Amino acid sequence: MDEQAAFERRFRRAGLPLFIEDYTATGDVFTRAVPLLALVFIGEVLGAIDLDWSVWANLGAAAGGLAIVLGALALLNRLRGRRWLAVPEDVGSVELAGFVIVPAVLPLIFGGQTTSALVTALFNLVLLALILGVVGFGLLSIVRWAAGRLLGQLMASVVLLVRALPLLLLFSLVLFVNTEAWQVFSTMPTAFLFLVFGLFTALGSVFIIARLPREVANLERAVGTEPPLERRQRVNVGLVMFVSQALQVLVVALSVAGFFVLFGALAIGPEVRESWLGSTGTDFGPAIPLFGEDVQVTTELLAVSAGIGAFSALYYAIAVLTDATYRDEFLEELTSEMTDTFQARAEYLAARAA
């Protein structure tokens, strides 16, 4: 058992918890998160409160909300054949649905607070997704594992970087010194600016994800996995590959954005901003004296640089998808890193069967 536990800890550190046999979301993920879910669940009983009501009305609403929550829990336990107020041993789809729906219903019952109900339900869904990603798929371990190998993977993709970045920087430079680009990004509401970044991120993620099933299959063949991976384990390996590539794209995007912040602060002076935007812009922090001149970073410069960085991320993600040399070198790097983990899986399964 100690040997198996050592293997399982190794899989978790490598961001591959689904290599553990009998690992399930109900028994190993959400059940471990019961204390957190219970704390959030109880806290959301306060969703029945309305600040416009009197103290006694709010106390009554809180008591009524707690009664509804306890009643729903008791009913669920009886349907499961458990004691009325027993803590669930397995958190399945019914319990998760109750965690999302019941707290969201309370603001509707007490005060008809539709917005509060929708926010509560959305928050609970996001929380469950985070728990599944962080605990179920070992997302934090994947990020730590991928970050530790990021420099080596970037060096392995140096051929792609040499080919892609000059053209990317040239195109981005032309866009950066364009009046329309400054007008578009500097006048866009902040919320819309983040929506645009999200759109670029979503498109780049789709391009990377589109290749993952084939890359996972190639990796499995290269390593010679025996026995073959299960579907959920392939998803876990695909997530490791996705995070590894996404971190590379993020580094490129931040580098390009940082370059244009520096370049813009030096090259785009107040006179140019005045002619492009009709004003010198909004200062972001104090000016920095340099060689007798003031170097000023503005919020407009940050917005334009961030927009070009997001576009660069999309461009690089497409280049990653279409460059055969990069894919071969990236896969070779990942194969050498994962071979030991795949071999450990075979030893782990043999130990379990013994």
N, C-alpha and C positions, 0 to 999 in steps of 0.2 A: 504493500500500500504506500509506503514511503517513496518507493521508486516511481509509482504512478503519480503521486502528488508532485514530485519533482518535475516530471514531464509536463504536468498540467500547468504548473507555475511558469515553466519555460514557454509554453504556448501562449499564455497570457502576456508575458513580457514581449513576445514577438508580435503581439497584436493579432493572434490567431486563436482566440478562445474556443471557436467552433471546432477546432481539432480535438477538443475534449469530447469523449463519447458520453452519450446520455445528457448532453448539455442542452437545456431547453429554456425558452424565454419565460415560461410560467414557473418552472422550478428553480432556475438559477439566476434569473435577471430580475423580474418584477417582484418575486417573493423576497429577494434580498433588499429590495427598495421599499418594503412595506412600511418601515418606520417613517421614511420621508413622505411617502404617499399619505400615510395617516395624518402626519402633521399638517400637510397642505390641505387635506380633506377637511380636517377640523377647522383650520383657519378660514376656509372658504364658507363655513357656516355664517361668518360675519357678512357674507354677501346678502343675507336677508335684511341687513340693517340699512336704514335710510337716514342720513344725517338731518333731514328736514323733520323727522318725527321727534316726539318727546322721548325722554329716557325710558319711561315705562313701556312705551310702544316698541322701542328698539329691544328692550329686554324680552318682551313677549315674542317679538319676531325671532330673536336669537334662540329662545327656548323652543319655539315652534320649528325652526330650522333644524335644531339639534334632534328634536323628536322625529322629524322626517328622516334624517340621516340614520339614526339608530333603528328606526323601523325598517328602512330599506336594508340595512345590514342584517337585522334579525331575520327578515323574510328570505334574504339570499342564503343565509346560513341554514335555515330550515329546509330550503329547497335542495341544498347540498348535503343534508343529513348531518349537519353539525349542530353544536350547541348554539343558543340564540346569539350570543355575543362573542363567539370564538374568533380568534385571529386566523384568517385563511392560511392554510399550509401551502396551497398553490394559488397563484393569482392568474386566473384565466381570462378569457375574453369577456365573460359576464361581469367579473369584478372590475375589469378595466373600463367597460362601458358604463358601469355604475359610477366609477370615479370621475368620468367625463360628464355624464348627464346629470346626476343628482345635484352636485353643487351649482350647476348652471341653471337648474330649475328653480332653486330657492329665490333668486332675485325676481324671477317672473311671478312667483306666487305672492311674495311679499313686496308689493309696490310696482309690479309690472315693469321692472328695469330691464328692458330688452338688450340694451347695449352692454350692461354689466353681465348679463347671462351669456352673450356671445363671446365677450372677452374671457370670461371664466372658462368656457368650453375650449376656446382656442388655446389658452394658456395651458390647460391640462393636457391637450393633445400634444403640444410642443414639448411639455415636460416628459411625457411618456416616450416621445421620439428621442429626446436627449438621453433618457435612461437606457433605452434600447441600444442607441449608438455607443454611449460611453461604457456601459456595463456589458451589454449583450455582444457587441462586436469589438470591444476593446479599443474604442476610438482614440482614447488618450495614449494608450500603449502604441497604437499604430503611428500616431503623430510623433511620439518620442522616438520610435524606431526609425521612421522615415527621416526625421530631422537629423538624427545622428549620421545618416548616410547621404545627406543632401549634397554636401560638397563633392563627394565621390561621384554621385550621379550627374551633377552638373559638369564635372570634368569629363565623364563618359560621353556627354552630349555636346562636347566642345565643338565638334564638326558642325552640328546643327546651329549652335550659337554663332559660329563664325559666318555661316551662310545667311542666317535669318536676321541677326541683329543689325548689320549695316543697312540692309534694305529697309528694315523696320524703322531705324532711327532716321534715315533719310526721308521716308514718307511722313513720319511723325513730326520731323522738323518743319517740313513744308506746311503741315496742318497747324503746327503750333504758332507760326508767324502769320496765320491767316486771321483776318479781322472777324470773319463770320464765326470761327471756332470760339474766339473769346466772347463774342456776343451771345452765342448759344449757351455755353457752359456758365458764364458769369451771371446771366439773367435767369437761368433755370432755378425754380424753387428747390430748396435743399432736399425735400422729400422726393421730388422728381429726379434729382441728381442720383440719389441712392437707388431709386427704381431703375435708372439706366445702368448703374453699376451692377445691380442684381440681374438685369437682362443679359449683359455681357457675360457675367459669371455663369448664368444658366446655360447660355449657348455654348460657352467653352466646356462646361461640364458634360453637356450632351455629346459634344464631339469626342471627348475622352472616353465617356462611358460606352459609346458606340463600338469602340475597339476592344473593350475589356474582355468579353466572352472569348474572342479569338486569342487574345494575348494570354489569358489564363490557360486555355487549352494548349497553347504553344509551350507555356512554362511547365505544365504538367507533363507533357511529352518529353521535354528537355531533361527534367529531373527524373523521370521514370517512376512516377508514384505508384506504389503497390501497397494496399489495394487502391483503386481509383478513388478520388475525392467524391464526397457526396455533394449534392447541389448547394446546400447551405455553406459547405466548406469552400466551394468555388466562389461563392459570393463573398466570403470573408477574405480570400486571397485577392479577389478583384478589388475589394475596398482598400487593401494594402497598396495595390498598384495604383489605384486612383489617387490616394492621398500622396503617394510618392511623386506622381506626375503633377498633381495640383500644387504641391509645395514648390516645385521647379517653376511652374507658371507664375505663382505668386511672387517668387524672388525676382523673376524677369520683370513683372509688372511694377513692383516697388522700385526696382533699379531704374527703370525708364521714367517713372513718375518723379523719383528723386533727382534724376539728371535734369529734367525740365524745370523743376523748382529752382535748382541752382542756376541753370542757364537763363531762365526767365528773370530771376532776381538781378542777374548781371546785365542782361541784354535788353530787357523791356523796361525802359524808364518811365517816369511819370508823364512825359510829353507824349510818348507812344500810347500809353494807356488812355490818356486824355483824348487823343484823336480816334482811338478805336471804340472806346466805351462812353465818351462824353464826360468822363470824370477820371481822376487818378486812382480810383478804387478804394477799397476799405483796407486799411493797414492791419496786418496780422502780426501783432507784436511790434516792438520798437525797431527802428532802423539800425543797421549795423554799419559803422564807419569802416571803409576800406579804401586805402590809397587816396584819402581826401574826399571820397564820395560816399554817399549814403546808399547802402544796399537795403531795399525794402521788399519784404514778402507780403503780398496781399492775398485776401481770401479769393479774389478772382484768379490769381496765379495758381493757387492750390487747386481750385476747381478745374481749371483747364488742364493742369498737369495730371490730376487724378483721372480725368476723362481720357486723356491720351494713354495713361498707364493701363486703364481698363481695356481700351481698344488693343493695346499691345498684348495684353494677356490673351485676348481672343485670337489674335493673329498667331501668337506662339502656340496656343493650343491646337490650332489647325495645322501648323507646321509639324508639331509633334505627331499628329494623326497621319500626315501624308508622307513623312520622311522615313523611308525604309531603313536607311543607315542608322538613324536615331533609334528606331524601334529595336533593331538587332542589338545595338550596343546597350540600350537600356535593359532589354530582356536578359542579355548576357550578365550584366551587373546584378540584376535581381535574382537570376538563377543561382549564381554563386553564393548570394546571401541566404537564399531560402533552402538550398540543398540540405544543409545540416538540420534545419527544422523539419523538412519532409522525411529525412532519415530517422529523426527522433520520433516522428509519428509512427513509422513502421515498427520501431522498437517498443513504443508505448502500446500499440495494438497487440504485439506479441506478448508483452508482459501481462496484459489484461486477459489474454487467452490462456496463459499458462495456469 
